[in-house]
Amino acid sequence: MRATRVITVLAAVALLGVACDDDDATGIPSGLEVFTAELNGANERPDPVTTPATGTAIITVMDNLVSWKVDVTNISNVVLGHIHFGVADSAGGVMVNLSPTNGTFATTTTVALGSLVVNDTVLTHMRNGRTYVNIHTSDGAADPVGPAGDYPAGEIRGQLRRQ
């Protein structure tokens, strides 16, 4: 798992590195910051969720450009994904819309890939450990929130940690 994470981080860094002309022998632009999160239902707040769904998020920051890659596995009915403001034991407001692909994903699938120029407030919260990635699901039915795939407030979540 750690090797997969390292390869994924390097791939994300390489994408940014292609756009930057840097004399560094590694090809990694100076000033690049990398944040990661392991997403699961147990991390949901205020109420943990029992679900087979998991995910990983890799967020890179270069100046005010935030880029993201979110992979999920065993999740049904994805409808939303965000970077939220909040410490690990509380829920908070949306800061960045990750615009995930809606759907059901049994195997590991990248559901969100993109970038956005953000304000300094977002970066300050990320650097201080006060942001998390959340993937929301909904089966679209009017019934009460139920089995996996029907958690509009969030099914899997992970606190972003600077690497």
Secondary structure, 3 states (H helix, E strand, C coil): CHHHHHHHHHHHHHHHHHHCCCCCCCCCCCCCEEEEEEEEHHHCCCCCCCCCCEEEEEEEEECCEEEEEEEEECEEEEEEEEEEECCCCCCCCEEEECCCCCEEECCCEEEEEEEEECCHHHHHHHHCCCEEEEEEECCCCCCCCCCCCCCCCCCEEEECEEC
